[in-house]
């Protein structure tokens, strides 16, 4: 019997399995972008030597990558809601890959590239690549019901450390052995291959949605304080995350006399443990748990863990490494539930805008944290730096909206 609420036949036959294909495409797109975003900074030593930059110039150039993302994410979110996730995701993947191909052609050390040219290219790569955040998230949001979105979005967010790990493993040896032309072309290949898969398997925007929802009504997510609160809470939780990722190695080297292996243990544990915890919290929130409560709990745990790092600054090196790893795990655990909550608040038709807002606040925090914490360290000490990161995480707790009945 056919009723007014029965989904069209094409959907009922494709939805159960194809939503996982869409999730796989979202993971691949996020991982390809993350390989560039996380991998290029790790080539810093080779980049500084090959391009002849000072340390300050290198920091400015690398910072332009994140600045480009922060400057563009809201715009990409609005465009995603206007033109559809497939079109924007393809535009971002192809254009970012093309920028990297252009860099391989005219922005290598052999081309006499200076600070401003490379900074401009990296800003463009970040600004174009930022489209992946909202468009891939909206695609996942569209295909999965609320009972699965926390898990699906958490898996997509876990692609960030996974893709970053690939970039960290591949780019430094490629840049060192074959030069930056090969490094840029390697990243371009990741993005363009993902674009080809997206063109082949992601449903066109003009086709009926697999999980029909009512058209969005009411104010834009950009004018809703509850959406802003979740996005800003995510930005505050980014501070301890980037504090550990950016300064664990420097702290262990300068304050503890430890080698690179100790920093690698702390950072890798934070990335892998945080990714696993993202998926666990996402799945748990799908089973009836309130996502806002999970965000607040993670904020408290991250604050306590970072405070422990501050207290244990002068502890033996293994204890300090363990404390940093635990703090990094907690600070990496919130992404899936926060991104899901901000998208659900906006609704499927405006999820791109909400995810773009969240991306803007989070990447802005990721850009500012490595700039401001060294200033704080220069004026005070390492315990104060870790305590400041703890306070940022704690501030996310009251900022997160109250529990929402689902």
ZAMIGU-622093 format. One line per field, with one value per residue (C-alpha): residue number from 1; x, y, z. Coordinates in pm, whole numbers. Example, Ala and Ser with C-alpha at 12.3 -4.5 7.8 and 13.67 -1.06 7.14 Angstrom:
// ZAMIGU-622093
palum [1	2]
px [1230	1367]
py [-450	-106]
pz [780	714]
END
This chain:
// ZAMIGU-622093
palum [1	2	3	4	5	6	7	8	9	10	11	12	13	14	15	16	17	18	19	20	21	22	23	24	25	26	27	28	29	30	31	32	33	34	35	36	37	38	39	40	41	42	43	44	45	46	47	48	49	50	51	52	53	54	55	56	57	58	59	60	61	62	63	64	65	66	67	68	69	70	71	72	73	74	75	76	77	78	79	80	81	82	83	84	85	86	87	88	89	90	91	92	93	94	95	96	97	98	99	100	101	102	103	104	105	106	107	108	109	110	111	112	113	114	115	116	117	118	119	120	121	122	123	124	125	126	127	128	129	130	131	132	133	134	135	136	137	138	139	140	141	142	143	144	145	146	147	148	149	150	151	152	153	154	155	156	157	158	159	160	161	162	163	164	165	166	167	168	169	170	171	172	173	174	175	176	177	178	179	180	181	182	183	184	185	186	187	188	189	190	191	192	193	194	195	196	197	198	199	200	201	202	203	204	205	206	207	208	209	210	211	212	213	214	215	216	217	218	219	220	221	222	223	224	225	226	227	228	229	230	231	232	233	234	235	236	237	238	239	240	241	242	243	244	245	246	247	248	249	250	251	252	253	254	255	256	257	258	259	260	261	262	263	264	265	266	267	268	269	270	271	272	273	274	275	276	277	278	279	280	281	282	283	284	285	286	287	288	289	290	291	292	293	294	295	296	297	298	299	300	301	302	303	304	305	306	307	308	309	310	311	312	313	314	315	316	317	318	319	320	321	322	323	324	325	326	327	328	329	330	331	332	333	334	335	336	337	338	339	340	341	342	343	344	345	346	347	348	349	350	351	352	353	354	355	356	357	358	359	360	361	362	363	364	365	366	367	368	369	370	371	372	373	374	375	376	377	378	379	380	381	382	383	384	385	386	387	388	389	390	391	392	393	394	395	396	397	398	399	400	401	402	403	404	405	406]
px [0	131	95	189	497	634	978	1025	1132	1482	1564	1445	1664	1981	1976	2069	2405	2479	2491	2813	2955	2874	3042	3350	3365	3336	3618	3836	3776	3848	4160	4296	4256	4403	4709	4783	4686	4884	5156	5297	5379	5580	5808	5901	6269	6317	6099	6295	6625	6519	6330	6581	6321	6379	6184	5947	5887	5823	5566	5387	5380	5248	4997	4843	4716	4494	4407	4268	4041	3918	3846	3643	3450	3131	3119	3159	2886	2643	2732	2686	2332	2260	2410	2434	2710	2815	2882	3072	3274	3383	3464	3679	3867	3941	4035	4261	4429	4478	4641	4887	4965	5030	5258	5454	5494	5583	5626	5916	6254	6399	6155	6299	5977	5968	5764	5467	5422	5427	5207	4955	4944	4901	4629	4448	4490	4346	4062	3960	4019	3799	3500	3555	3452	3095	3014	3129	2960	2633	2645	2679	2409	2170	2218	2211	1924	1962	2006	2329	2461	2679	2866	2885	3008	3259	3398	3425	3605	3843	3961	4138	4402	4419	4475	4713	4912	4939	5061	5309	5442	5464	5547	5870	6061	5922	6018	6361	6443	6267	6190	5873	5760	5704	5547	5289	5207	5159	4901	4734	4700	4525	4273	4206	4161	3910	3734	3706	3551	3313	3203	3134	2953	2813	2444	2380	2209	1917	1818	1569	1720	1754	1638	1374	1335	1121	1257	1445	1248	1329	1648	1978	2222	2446	2177	2110	2293	2257	2446	2711	2748	2827	3065	3247	3266	3440	3684	3770	3824	4058	4302	4419	4416	4654	4854	4949	4994	5202	5410	5446	5771	5912	5819	5970	6287	6339	6209	6282	6574	6380	6423	6177	6064	5902	5708	5603	5462	5258	5126	5051	4873	4670	4573	4487	4328	4132	4008	3889	3717	3542	3384	3287	3121	2947	2802	2702	2526	2326	2186	1997	2273	2251	2534	2558	2619	2902	3059	3044	3184	3472	3538	3569	3791	4015	4046	4143	4392	4557	4571	4749	5007	5063	5108	5339	5564	5861	5773	5996	5984	5775	5511	5505	5471	5183	5010	5046	4912	4610	4537	4570	4327	4067	4118	4069	3747	3477	3473	3211	2942	3001	2986	2678	2501	2568	2443	2130	2047	2053	1865	1970	1889	2120	2376	2642	2618	2631	2926	3099	3052	3195	3488	3559	3567	3767	4028	4057	4139	4381	4548	4567	4674	5024	5071	4958	5089	5457	5399	5246	5537	5790	5626	5559	5638	5525	5288	5105	5078	4920	4698	4572	4480	4297	4098	3998	3859	3679	3522	3362	3148	2911	2918	2767	2384	2181	2064	1825	1561	1582]
py [0	344	634	999	929	638	715	681	335	437	541	234	15	223	389	99	38	362	574	390	476	841	815	658	947	1198	1022	1017	1386	1487	1267	1405	1762	1673	1514	1857	2059	1845	1713	2036	2190	1879	1946	2272	2191	2101	2390	2641	2514	2472	2802	2993	3120	3231	3058	3355	3354	2980	3024	3294	3084	2773	2980	3107	2756	2758	3124	3041	2775	3005	3285	3072	2809	3010	3112	2749	2646	2898	2786	2420	2488	2687	2456	2117	1915	1723	2031	2217	1913	1853	2221	2225	1902	1987	2351	2264	1991	2240	2492	2224	2138	2509	2518	2226	2422	2772	2777	2543	2653	2611	2878	3137	3143	3399	3428	3614	3392	3071	3227	3330	2980	2818	3064	2978	2604	2643	2867	2628	2313	2447	2357	1992	2052	2169	1987	1641	1691	1794	1486	1262	1459	1408	1034	930	951	1110	762	718	1069	1086	773	871	1224	1092	852	1140	1353	1066	1099	1419	1252	952	1170	1385	1076	980	1328	1326	986	1056	1423	1480	1191	1283	1651	1559	1302	1441	1804	2003	1959	1591	1670	1907	1663	1382	1590	1691	1323	1247	1526	1464	1089	1163	1406	1131	892	1165	1237	868	775	1077	1138	1447	1736	1726	1373	1324	1320	974	1098	1363	1632	1938	2252	2475	2752	3026	3229	3138	2937	3245	3432	3163	3191	2819	2730	2990	2853	2503	2639	2859	2574	2371	2657	2665	2287	2332	2527	2229	2009	2237	2312	1945	1891	2206	2226	1877	1825	2167	2131	1783	1895	2225	2145	1773	1720	1442	1340	1325	974	1098	1366	1113	883	1165	1302	969	845	1166	1134	764	759	1075	933	613	813	1029	720	581	905	938	588	636	965	791	552	824	1018	1396	1526	1852	1662	1472	1802	1940	1621	1618	1983	1898	1595	1791	2074	1835	1655	1980	2101	1776	1854	2194	2037	1765	1998	1911	1542	1270	1259	937	1086	1411	1217	1014	1330	1499	1189	1169	1539	1505	1213	1409	1722	1525	1347	1614	1663	1411	1503	1877	1877	1654	1877	2197	2038	1892	2227	2391	2113	1926	2215	2450	2206	2336	2687	2561	2333	2622	2837	2563	2518	2891	2917	2597	2672	3028	2885	2645	2942	3162	2902	2840	3217	3320	3040	3110	3473	3355	3116	3392	3609	3334	2959	2618	2555	2877	2772	2437	2603	2850	2557	2397	2718	2732	2378	2459	2770	2548	2379	2665	2795	2471	2491	2290	1936	1885	1611	1395]
pz [0	-92	149	143	356	153	8	-369	-482	-597	-241	-61	-282	-256	84	318	155	-28	288	377	37	104	444	282	35	319	503	189	119	478	487	159	285	624	459	312	619	866	636	496	837	927	629	805	856	489	375	580	440	75	46	260	507	863	1140	1162	786	795	1072	873	556	731	928	603	534	844	795	451	600	876	628	389	584	641	275	167	409	262	-90	7	130	-187	-452	-283	-121	-434	-644	-371	-265	-625	-670	-359	-429	-792	-729	-433	-636	-919	-683	-574	-935	-996	-692	-832	-1155	-1030	-649	-573	-435	-786	-908	-671	-470	-191	125	-23	-327	-122	147	-119	-267	74	171	-154	-90	260	144	-134	68	346	130	225	587	534	210	320	657	494	268	573	756	464	428	796	1039	1383	1533	1334	1277	1586	1481	1113	1183	1436	1176	930	1190	1267	908	1015	1235	1001	694	893	990	622	535	824	717	343	285	483	317	-27	15	150	-118	-426	-349	-304	-662	-587	-250	-401	-681	-426	-239	-566	-658	-328	-383	-751	-706	-431	-666	-929	-675	-558	-914	-964	-644	-460	-538	-750	-571	-814	-713	-429	-84	73	414	336	599	619	462	702	860	1103	1126	965	1181	1171	1367	1626	1958	2039	1718	1797	2151	2027	1763	2014	2266	1996	1942	2313	2315	2019	2241	2452	2142	1951	2265	2288	1914	1864	2180	2329	2138	2225	2593	2622	2443	2624	2971	2999	2762	2587	2225	1938	2034	2357	2170	1906	2174	2327	1997	1830	2143	2153	1786	1784	2129	2057	1727	1895	2169	1907	1754	2096	2208	1873	1898	2261	2184	1909	2168	2347	2516	2498	2280	2469	2791	2621	2509	2863	3016	2766	2853	3223	3157	2919	3171	3450	3226	3114	3474	3558	3288	3450	3794	3657	3459	3679	3717	3563	3185	3153	3383	3183	2856	3001	3123	2783	2605	2836	2793	2416	2407	2603	2392	2070	2172	2120	1743	1636	1887	1851	1471	1480	1732	1541	1217	1379	1538	1195	1015	702	466	654	789	552	695	1053	982	805	1114	1334	1097	1103	1483	1525	1258	1387	1729	1564	1393	1703	1960	1814	1786	2135	2356	2274	2376	2702	2756	2690	2955	3213	3217	3094	3387	3301	2934	3025	3285	3023	2796	3089	3150	2783	2802	3127	2971	2705	2973	3066	2709	2574	2575	2825	2763	2470	2476	2163]
END
